[in-house]
Amino acid sequence: MNRNIKRKIIAYFMAIVMLLVCLASITYIAEHTGHTHHCHEEDCPICKMVSFCRDTLRNIGSIGLAYLALIMILGHIKERIFLYILNEDNTSLVSLKVRLND
């Protein structure tokens, strides 16, 4: 099996796992939204889990934004390098607008 194919499979698996974690966290928070009215304990396990789910969603969002920014920056750098290399090979007197006098 090709190394790139293995990486793609792992990336898809991790994306599915992250999606499932997000959906589970959102579902748990939605189910226990009104729990704070009934909670009178200081160490309530439901309140702790809701807090953990919120922190998980916040961290996944932060990681996603950082990853997106990194991809955009690397894509921009790659494009600039590609355009620089492409322009080096295609230079001509016409593209440089050199005037040819007799």
Secondary structure as GFF3:
##gff-version 3
##sequence-region A 1 102
A	DSSP	alpha_helix	3	31	.	.	.	ID=ss1
A	DSSP	three_ten_helix	33	37	.	.	.	ID=ss2
A	DSSP	alpha_helix	45	89	.	.	.	ID=ss3
###
